[in-house]
Amino acid sequence: MPAKNPRISAVVDVGLWKWLRSKAGREGISVSLVVRDILMRVRDDEEERYWAAAGEERLESFSRGDALDHEDVWR
């Protein structure tokens, strides 16, 4: 029977493996869930950095003189 969610495999060193097992034990979850949660945090951080950079880029090119005011937009 196929798995509900996709699976990945990763090779880690012994120290990292021990840390992951220890963290999983402290949190009462599987090593797989610890790794998933870490990956999700990294993805969120990267996404946040991307949108922050995009916002900075837009701010640099923003011209208040070319911007529309509220009334112009809703006419």
LUMZA-248036 format. One line per field, with one value per atom (N, C-alpha, C, O): residue number from 1; residue in one letter; atom name; x, y, z. Coordinates in steps of 0.05 Angstrom, whole numbers. Example, Ala and Ser with C-alpha at 12.3 -4.5 7.8 and 13.67 -1.06 7.14 Angstrom:
<rs>
num c(1;1;1;1;2;2;2;2) $
residuo c(A;A;A;A;S;S;S;S) $
atomo c(N;CA;C;O;N;CA;C;O) $
px c(264;246;264;285;257;273;258;268) $
py c(-114;-90;-66;-66;-45;-21;1;23) $
pz c(156;156;156;169;142;143;157;161) $
</rs>
This chain:
<rs>
num c(1;1;1;1;2;2;2;2;3;3;3;3;4;4;4;4;5;5;5;5;6;6;6;6;7;7;7;7;8;8;8;8;9;9;9;9;10;10;10;10;11;11;11;11;12;12;12;12;13;13;13;13;14;14;14;14;15;15;15;15;16;16;16;16;17;17;17;17;18;18;18;18;19;19;19;19;20;20;20;20;21;21;21;21;22;22;22;22;23;23;23;23;24;24;24;24;25;25;25;25;26;26;26;26;27;27;27;27;28;28;28;28;29;29;29;29;30;30;30;30;31;31;31;31;32;32;32;32;33;33;33;33;34;34;34;34;35;35;35;35;36;36;36;36;37;37;37;37;38;38;38;38;39;39;39;39;40;40;40;40;41;41;41;41;42;42;42;42;43;43;43;43;44;44;44;44;45;45;45;45;46;46;46;46;47;47;47;47;48;48;48;48;49;49;49;49;50;50;50;50;51;51;51;51;52;52;52;52;53;53;53;53;54;54;54;54;55;55;55;55;56;56;56;56;57;57;57;57;58;58;58;58;59;59;59;59;60;60;60;60;61;61;61;61;62;62;62;62;63;63;63;63;64;64;64;64;65;65;65;65;66;66;66;66;67;67;67;67;68;68;68;68;69;69;69;69;70;70;70;70;71;71;71;71;72;72;72;72;73;73;73;73;74;74;74;74;75;75;75;75) $
residuo c(M;M;M;M;P;P;P;P;A;A;A;A;K;K;K;K;N;N;N;N;P;P;P;P;R;R;R;R;I;I;I;I;S;S;S;S;A;A;A;A;V;V;V;V;V;V;V;V;D;D;D;D;V;V;V;V;G;G;G;G;L;L;L;L;W;W;W;W;K;K;K;K;W;W;W;W;L;L;L;L;R;R;R;R;S;S;S;S;K;K;K;K;A;A;A;A;G;G;G;G;R;R;R;R;E;E;E;E;G;G;G;G;I;I;I;I;S;S;S;S;V;V;V;V;S;S;S;S;L;L;L;L;V;V;V;V;V;V;V;V;R;R;R;R;D;D;D;D;I;I;I;I;L;L;L;L;M;M;M;M;R;R;R;R;V;V;V;V;R;R;R;R;D;D;D;D;D;D;D;D;E;E;E;E;E;E;E;E;E;E;E;E;R;R;R;R;Y;Y;Y;Y;W;W;W;W;A;A;A;A;A;A;A;A;A;A;A;A;G;G;G;G;E;E;E;E;E;E;E;E;R;R;R;R;L;L;L;L;E;E;E;E;S;S;S;S;F;F;F;F;S;S;S;S;R;R;R;R;G;G;G;G;D;D;D;D;A;A;A;A;L;L;L;L;D;D;D;D;H;H;H;H;E;E;E;E;D;D;D;D;V;V;V;V;W;W;W;W;R;R;R;R) $
atomo c(N;CA;C;O;N;CA;C;O;N;CA;C;O;N;CA;C;O;N;CA;C;O;N;CA;C;O;N;CA;C;O;N;CA;C;O;N;CA;C;O;N;CA;C;O;N;CA;C;O;N;CA;C;O;N;CA;C;O;N;CA;C;O;N;CA;C;O;N;CA;C;O;N;CA;C;O;N;CA;C;O;N;CA;C;O;N;CA;C;O;N;CA;C;O;N;CA;C;O;N;CA;C;O;N;CA;C;O;N;CA;C;O;N;CA;C;O;N;CA;C;O;N;CA;C;O;N;CA;C;O;N;CA;C;O;N;CA;C;O;N;CA;C;O;N;CA;C;O;N;CA;C;O;N;CA;C;O;N;CA;C;O;N;CA;C;O;N;CA;C;O;N;CA;C;O;N;CA;C;O;N;CA;C;O;N;CA;C;O;N;CA;C;O;N;CA;C;O;N;CA;C;O;N;CA;C;O;N;CA;C;O;N;CA;C;O;N;CA;C;O;N;CA;C;O;N;CA;C;O;N;CA;C;O;N;CA;C;O;N;CA;C;O;N;CA;C;O;N;CA;C;O;N;CA;C;O;N;CA;C;O;N;CA;C;O;N;CA;C;O;N;CA;C;O;N;CA;C;O;N;CA;C;O;N;CA;C;O;N;CA;C;O;N;CA;C;O;N;CA;C;O;N;CA;C;O;N;CA;C;O;N;CA;C;O;N;CA;C;O;N;CA;C;O;N;CA;C;O;N;CA;C;O;N;CA;C;O) $
px c(17;0;18;36;13;30;26;5;47;47;28;26;16;-2;14;4;37;54;80;89;92;117;139;138;158;180;206;209;224;251;271;264;295;316;340;347;352;376;397;391;422;444;455;461;457;468;490;493;507;528;517;494;533;524;516;496;531;524;497;481;491;465;443;422;448;428;421;398;442;437;421;403;428;413;384;366;379;352;336;313;348;335;329;307;348;344;321;304;322;301;273;254;272;247;237;214;256;248;238;218;251;242;214;198;209;184;162;139;170;150;140;117;157;149;171;192;165;185;207;203;229;251;241;249;225;213;198;201;182;167;186;181;207;227;239;240;248;260;240;246;215;194;190;188;188;184;207;203;232;255;255;260;248;247;225;229;203;181;190;183;205;214;234;234;252;271;257;264;237;221;208;208;196;182;202;196;226;247;256;259;260;268;246;252;221;199;198;193;201;201;223;219;247;270;264;271;252;245;226;231;204;184;195;187;213;225;243;242;258;275;258;264;236;218;206;203;198;187;207;200;232;253;258;261;257;261;238;243;214;191;193;185;202;204;224;220;246;267;256;265;238;228;201;190;192;166;169;188;150;150;123;102;124;99;84;60;99;87;71;51;79;65;42;26;42;22;-6;-9;-26;-54;-64;-56;-80;-91;-117;-127;-128;-152;-175;-188;-181;-204;-200;-219;-175;-170;-174;-185;-166;-169;-198;-206;-215;-243;-262;-286;-253;-271;-279;-294) $
py c(-24;0;25;27;44;68;85;85;100;118;141;150;152;175;200;214;204;227;218;196;235;227;223;235;206;200;210;210;217;224;209;200;206;193;212;225;213;230;215;200;221;209;231;253;225;244;231;206;248;236;227;233;213;200;222;218;243;265;277;281;282;293;273;280;248;227;225;223;227;225;250;247;273;297;295;302;285;282;263;268;240;220;232;228;246;259;279;279;296;316;303;312;282;268;256;257;244;233;254;249;277;299;309;315;310;321;299;306;274;253;248;240;253;249;233;228;226;210;228;252;216;230;242;265;228;238;264;282;265;290;313;336;307;327;339;363;322;331;347;368;337;351;379;399;381;408;426;450;416;433;442;466;425;432;453;472;451;470;498;518;498;524;536;561;520;531;542;563;527;537;563;582;565;590;613;636;608;629;638;662;619;626;642;661;634;649;677;696;680;706;724;747;713;728;736;758;718;724;748;767;747;768;794;816;793;817;830;855;814;825;836;857;822;832;859;877;861;886;909;931;903;923;933;957;914;921;939;958;933;949;977;996;978;1004;1022;1046;1010;1025;1037;1059;1023;1033;1049;1058;1051;1065;1095;1107;1107;1136;1147;1140;1162;1173;1190;1191;1203;1220;1203;1213;1179;1161;1145;1133;1145;1129;1142;1166;1125;1134;1138;1123;1158;1162;1146;1135;1145;1128;1135;1117;1160;1168;1160;1151;1162;1154;1124;1115;1109;1080;1071;1053;1084;1075;1090;1086;1105;1118;1099;1106) $
pz c(0;0;0;17;-18;-19;6;18;12;35;29;6;50;47;38;20;50;43;30;36;13;1;23;44;17;35;23;-1;41;32;50;72;40;56;57;37;80;83;100;118;93;108;127;118;153;172;188;188;200;216;243;250;258;283;303;317;305;324;319;337;294;286;292;301;285;290;320;327;337;366;375;392;364;372;363;379;339;329;346;354;353;370;398;409;409;435;435;452;414;411;408;420;392;388;414;420;430;456;475;488;476;494;486;503;460;450;447;443;451;449;421;417;401;373;359;370;334;319;308;306;301;288;262;255;248;223;227;211;248;253;262;255;276;284;258;255;240;215;199;187;197;182;193;178;220;233;228;223;228;223;194;189;175;147;143;127;156;153;163;151;186;196;177;173;166;147;122;112;112;89;96;79;119;127;129;120;140;142;114;110;96;69;55;40;59;46;57;42;83;96;85;79;82;71;42;33;27;-1;-3;-18;13;11;23;14;43;53;32;28;17;-4;-27;-38;-33;-54;-46;-62;-21;-11;-11;-19;-3;-5;-33;-38;-52;-80;-90;-104;-82;-90;-77;-90;-52;-39;-53;-56;-63;-77;-103;-111;-116;-142;-139;-159;-114;-109;-113;-103;-127;-130;-121;-132;-100;-89;-110;-110;-127;-148;-168;-179;-173;-192;-179;-193;-153;-138;-140;-142;-140;-140;-112;-94;-107;-81;-79;-98;-55;-49;-68;-79;-72;-88;-117;-130;-128;-156;-159;-180;-140;-142;-142;-157;-126;-122;-141;-137;-160;-179;-200;-218) $
</rs>
